[in-house]
Amino acid sequence: MVRFRRDGLLVSYNELSETDKVLNRGTSMETIKAMLSLGYEIRKPADR
């Protein structure tokens, strides 16, 4: 049986302030850009 831990500081994305949402989106985009610059490919799964 797998047990999950949850940090008390984690909240749903919908509960974040708009400022935090903007910061999260920026971090996500920079992460994707870094991965692409390192040669990774991001592709849609074949079965979709």
GUKOLPA-723748 format. One record per atom (N, C-alpha, C, O): residue in three letters; x, y, z; chain; atom name. Coordinates in pm, whole numbers, always signed. Atoms other than C-alpha are relative to their C-alpha. Layout:
residues N
SITE residuo      X      Y      Z cadena atomo
SITE     ALA      X      Y      Z      A    CA
...
END
This chain:
residues 48
SITE residuo      X      Y      Z cadena atomo
SITE     MET    +84   -118     +0      A     N
SITE     MET     +0     +0     +0      A    CA
SITE     MET    +89   +124     +0      A     C
SITE     MET   +183   +135    +79      A     O
SITE     VAL    -76   -124    +10      A     N
SITE     VAL   +134   +341    -98      A    CA
SITE     VAL    -66   +105    +88      A     C
SITE     VAL   -187   +127    +80      A     O
SITE     ARG    +51   -108    -84      A     N
SITE     ARG    +97   +618   +155      A    CA
SITE     ARG    +61   +131    -48      A     C
SITE     ARG   +181   +139    -75      A     O
SITE     PHE    -46   -130    +46      A     N
SITE     PHE   +122   +978    +50      A    CA
SITE     PHE    +11    +95   +117      A     C
SITE     PHE    -72    +96   +208      A     O
SITE     ARG    -16   -106    -99      A     N
SITE     ARG   +254  +1258   +262      A    CA
SITE     ARG    -41   +131    -66      A     C
SITE     ARG    -26   +149   -187      A     O
SITE     ARG    +37   -131    +53      A     N
SITE     ARG   +125  +1606   +223      A    CA
SITE     ARG    +56   +108    +92      A     C
SITE     ARG    +31   +108   +212      A     O
SITE     ASP    -56   -111    -73      A     N
SITE     ASP   +311  +1914   +329      A    CA
SITE     ASP   -113    +98    +33      A     C
SITE     ASP   -196   +128    -53      A     O
SITE     GLY   +104    -93    -41      A     N
SITE     GLY    +90  +2154   +524      A    CA
SITE     GLY     +2   +132    -74      A     C
SITE     GLY    -95   +207    -70      A     O
SITE     LEU    -11   -126    +74      A     N
SITE     LEU   +214  +2442   +308      A    CA
SITE     LEU    -48    -11   -143      A     C
SITE     LEU    -65    +90   -211      A     O
SITE     LEU    +48    +19   +137      A     N
SITE     LEU    +94  +2289    -19      A    CA
SITE     LEU   -148    +38     -9      A     C
SITE     LEU   -228     +3    +77      A     O
SITE     VAL   +139    -36    +23      A     N
SITE     VAL   -227  +2436   -156      A    CA
SITE     VAL    -34    -25   -147      A     C
SITE     VAL    +56    -34   -230      A     O
SITE     SER    +46    +17   +136      A     N
SITE     SER   -433  +2382   -469      A    CA
SITE     SER    +37   +124    -83      A     C
SITE     SER    +41   +235    -30      A     O
SITE     TYR    -34   -112    +88      A     N
SITE     TYR   -335  +2597   -769      A    CA
SITE     TYR   -109   +107     +5      A     C
SITE     TYR    -79   +226     +2      A     O
SITE     ASN   +112    -95     -2      A     N
SITE     ASN   -681  +2755   -756      A    CA
SITE     ASN     +0    +89   +124      A     C
SITE     ASN    -59   +197   +124      A     O
SITE     GLU     -5    -78   -124      A     N
SITE     GLU   -609  +2877   -403      A    CA
SITE     GLU   +115    +99     +4      A     C
SITE     GLU   +123   +180    +97      A     O
SITE     LEU   -113    -93     +4      A     N
SITE     LEU   -292  +3065   -500      A    CA
SITE     LEU    -45   +140    -38      A     C
SITE     LEU   -146   +157   -107      A     O
SITE     SER    +28   -137    +43      A     N
SITE     SER   -291  +3441   -537      A    CA
SITE     SER    +42    +14   -146      A     C
SITE     SER   +120    -67   -197      A     O
SITE     GLU    -35    -20   +141      A     N
SITE     GLU   -265  +3575   -890      A    CA
SITE     GLU   +150    +25    -15      A     C
SITE     GLU   +209    -17   -114      A     O
SITE     THR   -145    -24     +2      A     N
SITE     THR    +91  +3690   -811      A    CA
SITE     THR    +76   -132     +1      A     C
SITE     THR   +169   -150    -77      A     O
SITE     ASP    -66   +130     -7      A     N
SITE     ASP   +193  +3337   -715      A    CA
SITE     ASP    -23    -81   -127      A     C
SITE     ASP    +66   -153   -172      A     O
SITE     LYS    +28    +71   +125      A     N
SITE     LYS    +23  +3196  -1026      A    CA
SITE     LYS    +92    +50   -112      A     C
SITE     LYS   +145    -30   -190      A     O
SITE     VAL    -88    -58   +102      A     N
SITE     VAL   +221  +3435  -1248      A    CA
SITE     VAL   +144    -50    +21      A     C
SITE     VAL   +212    -86    -75      A     O
SITE     LEU   -136    +48    -30      A     N
SITE     LEU   +546  +3337  -1072      A    CA
SITE     LEU    +16   -147    -37      A     C
SITE     LEU   +118   -186    -92      A     O
SITE     ASN     -6   +142    +34      A     N
SITE     ASN   +467  +2966  -1112      A    CA
SITE     ASN     +4    -23   -150      A     C
SITE     ASN    +78   -108   -199      A     O
SITE     ARG     +0    +13   +146      A     N
SITE     ARG   +391  +3007  -1482      A    CA
SITE     ARG   +136    +39    -57      A     C
SITE     ARG   +187    -26   -148      A     O
SITE     GLY   -132    -43    +46      A     N
SITE     GLY   +718  +3195  -1532      A    CA
SITE     GLY   +106   -105    +26      A     C
SITE     GLY   +189   -134    -60      A     O
SITE     THR    -96   +107    -34      A     N
SITE     THR   +917  +2925  -1352      A    CA
SITE     THR    -19   -119    -93      A     C
SITE     THR    +79   -178   -138      A     O
SITE     SER    +28   +113    +90      A     N
SITE     SER   +745  +2657  -1562      A    CA
SITE     SER    +53    +27   -140      A     C
SITE     SER   +115    -61   -201      A     O
SITE     MET    -47    -33   +135      A     N
SITE     MET   +822  +2837  -1888      A    CA
SITE     MET   +152     -1     -7      A     C
SITE     MET   +209    -49   -105      A     O
SITE     GLU   -146     -1     +0      A     N
SITE     GLU  +1188  +2889  -1793      A    CA
SITE     GLU    +55   -143     +9      A     C
SITE     GLU   +158   -173    -52      A     O
SITE     THR    -42   +140     -9      A     N
SITE     THR  +1217  +2520  -1701      A    CA
SITE     THR    -11    -68   -136      A     C
SITE     THR    +79   -140   -177      A     O
SITE     ILE    +19    +58   +134      A     N
SITE     ILE  +1076  +2418  -2040      A    CA
SITE     ILE   +105    +52    -97      A     C
SITE     ILE   +161    -25   -175      A     O
SITE     LYS   -103    -58    +87      A     N
SITE     LYS  +1310  +2657  -2221      A    CA
SITE     LYS   +137    -61    +27      A     C
SITE     LYS   +211    -91    -67      A     O
SITE     ALA   -129    +60    -35      A     N
SITE     ALA  +1609  +2516  -2032      A    CA
SITE     ALA     +8   -143    -52      A     C
SITE     ALA   +111   -183   -105      A     O
SITE     MET     +1   +139    +49      A     N
SITE     MET  +1510  +2159  -2116      A    CA
SITE     MET    +19     -5   -151      A     C
SITE     MET    +96    -87   -202      A     O
SITE     LEU    -13     -3   +146      A     N
SITE     LEU  +1473  +2244  -2485      A    CA
SITE     LEU   +141    +41    -42      A     C
SITE     LEU   +195    -14   -138      A     O
SITE     SER   -136    -45    +34      A     N
SITE     SER  +1808  +2425  -2490      A    CA
SITE     SER   +103   -110    +25      A     C
SITE     SER   +210   -110    -35      A     O
SITE     LEU    -90   +112    -28      A     N
SITE     LEU  +1969  +2110  -2347      A    CA
SITE     LEU    -21   -118    -95      A     C
SITE     LEU    +46   -221    -83      A     O
SITE     GLY    +20   +103   +101      A     N
SITE     GLY  +1835  +1904  -2636      A    CA
SITE     GLY   -117    -94    +24      A     C
SITE     GLY   -140   -185    -55      A     O
SITE     TYR   +116    +85    -24      A     N
SITE     TYR  +1529  +1746  -2480      A    CA
SITE     TYR   -111    +34    -98      A     C
SITE     TYR   -120   +147   -145      A     O
SITE     GLU   +117    -21    +84      A     N
SITE     GLU  +1218  +1704  -2692      A    CA
SITE     GLU   -125    -20    +83      A     C
SITE     GLU   -132   -111   +165      A     O
SITE     ILE   +128    +14    -69      A     N
SITE     ILE   +869  +1755  -2562      A    CA
SITE     ILE   -102    -32   -108      A     C
SITE     ILE   -129    +49   -197      A     O
SITE     ARG    +95    +45   +102      A     N
SITE     ARG   +617  +1556  -2762      A    CA
SITE     ARG   -127    -50    +64      A     C
SITE     ARG   -127   -102   +175      A     O
SITE     LYS   +128    +52    -42      A     N
SITE     LYS   +253  +1470  -2729      A    CA
SITE     LYS     +4   -153     -9      A     C
SITE     LYS    +60   -206   -106      A     O
SITE     PRO     +1   +146     +9      A     N
SITE     PRO   +199  +1099  -2650      A    CA
SITE     PRO    -70    -47   -127      A     C
SITE     PRO   -167    +15   -172      A     O
SITE     ALA    +52    +51   +127      A     N
SITE     ALA   +124   +893  -2961      A    CA
SITE     ALA   -145    -41     +9      A     C
SITE     ALA   -217    -33    -91      A     O
SITE     ASP   +136    +52    -12      A     N
SITE     ASP   -204   +756  -2824      A    CA
SITE     ASP   -104   +108    +23      A     C
SITE     ASP   -220    +75    +48      A     O
SITE     ARG    +99   -107    -22      A     N
SITE     ARG   -373  +1096  -2787      A    CA
SITE     ARG    -29    +76   -125      A     C
SITE     ARG   -110   +168   -124      A     O
END
